[in-house]
């Protein structure tokens, strides 16, 4: 059973390794990625300018913003390539069977 504050957003089987999707969780835009078989979740909105990171490209652990080409680490949310210079939030992830549950952002 899911912990309080966690919401089912997708299934692991829907997101193959190297893929990502955007979902909405409690009015938050969240990007879910499968990196080497592990599910990760960060803000889907770029911290530099309004664009959905899930519309960009995922290469390994790096997600490139489709608007200006800046990039973030899809696991840690840290900025990697300018013009982005502010990290995006990382959300808690739980897996129950095939279900992906997203919780509040990590501190």
N, C-alpha and C positions, 0 to 999 in steps of 0.2 A: 504494500500500500504506500502511496506517495506521501512524502512529508508535507506538512502544512506549507502553503505558499508555492507549491510546485504544480504546474499545469502541463497536461499532455499536449504536445504540439505537432508531433509527427511520429513516424516509425523509422527505426534504424534501417529497415529493408528498403525504404524510399530513397535513401541518400547513400549512394555508393562511395567508396573511398575516392577522394579527390573532387567530390562534388559539394555544393552548398545550396541552401535555400533560405529565403527570408520568411519569417513568421511574425505574427503579432501576439504578444503576451501581455495581458493587462495594460493595453494601450502603449506598449513599448515595441519598437521594431527590433527584432532580434535575428541575427544571421546564425544559422546552424550549419556547421561544416563537419565532414567526415575526413579526418586526417589520419591515414594509416590505420583505419578501423576504429578510431576513437572519436567520439562525438564531442564537439566543442561549441560554445555559444558566446558571441560578442554582440555589441551594438551593431545594428545593420546600417545605421546612419553615420556617414563619415563625419569626423569631428572638424574637418576643414570647411566643407561646404555641403549643403544638403544633397546627398546622393546615396542610393542604396548600395552598400558594399556587395550584397548578394547579386547585383547586376554586373559586377566586375569579374575579375578572373582570379581563380585560386591556383596557386603554384606552390605545392608543398605546404608549408606553414604560412605563406605570404598571400594576402588577399589585396588585389589592386583595385583602388577606387575607379569606377568608370568615368568620372567627371574630369579629374585633373591628373590621374596616373599616380597619385600618392599611394603608399601601401602600408598595411598594418600586419603585425603578427596575428594570425587568426586564432592563436591559443592564448596569448598574453594580452592582446589588445594594444601592444606597444607600437608606436609609429616607427616605420622603417625607411620610407622614402618620402622626401619632401614633395609637395608642399605640406603634408600633414606633419604636425609637431605635437599634437595632444593625443594621448591614448584614448581608446574607447573602452567602455566597461566590459567586463567579463561576467557572464551569467553562470550560475550554478546549474549543473546538468545531472540528472539521474536517469538511469536506464532500468526499466522494469520489463523483462522479457524483450519484446520488440518495440516497446513504447519509449519515446524520448520525452522526458519531463524537464521543463525549465523552471528554475526558481529565481529568487531575487539575485541582483548583481552581487558579486563578491566584493568585500571591502578592499 
